[in-house]
Amino acid sequence: MIAAKNKKSKVLTEKDRLKIEIAKELGIWEQVQNEGWESLSNAVCGKVGGLMSKRLRNGKP
């Protein structure tokens, strides 16, 4: 079992929900669910973070 799935369920923050939404839009959510966020490349993590920042600046969560 993957370590990410062993963690207790936590309440998702607005930023967590936004990050998941963006991951789904980019088509990487299945990989994140199966292998965890640490399985993503630096470029993909930067893309997710950049889109999060842009949406938070524009007030569009």
C-alpha positions in Angstrom: 0.0 0.0 0.0 1.3 3.5 -0.8 2.2 5.8 2.0 -0.2 8.5 0.8 -3.1 6.1 1.2 -2.1 5.2 4.7 -2.5 8.7 6.0 -5.6 9.6 7.9 -8.2 11.6 5.9 -7.8 15.3 6.5 -10.1 18.1 5.8 -9.2 19.7 2.5 -8.4 23.3 2.4 -9.4 25.7 -0.5 -5.8 25.4 -1.9 -5.9 21.5 -1.7 -9.2 21.5 -3.6 -7.8 23.9 -6.2 -4.6 21.7 -6.6 -6.8 18.6 -7.1 -9.0 20.4 -9.6 -5.9 21.5 -11.6 -4.4 18.0 -11.5 -7.6 16.6 -12.9 -7.6 19.3 -15.7 -4.0 18.4 -16.6 -4.8 14.7 -16.6 -2.4 13.8 -13.8 -4.9 13.1 -11.0 -4.9 9.3 -11.5 -1.1 9.3 -11.2 -1.3 11.4 -8.1 -3.9 9.0 -6.6 -1.8 5.9 -7.4 1.7 7.1 -6.8 1.4 10.3 -4.8 2.4 13.9 -5.5 6.1 13.0 -5.1 5.9 11.0 -8.3 5.5 14.1 -10.4 8.4 15.8 -12.2 9.5 19.2 -11.1 8.1 20.7 -14.4 4.7 19.3 -13.7 4.7 20.5 -10.1 5.7 23.9 -11.3 2.9 23.9 -13.8 0.4 23.0 -11.0 1.8 25.7 -8.7 1.8 28.3 -11.5 -1.8 27.7 -12.4 -2.7 27.8 -8.7 -1.0 31.1 -8.2 -2.6 32.6 -11.3 -6.1 31.5 -10.2 -5.6 32.7 -6.6 -4.4 36.1 -7.9 -7.4 36.5 -10.2 -9.8 35.4 -7.4 -11.0 32.4 -9.4 -10.7 29.4 -7.0 
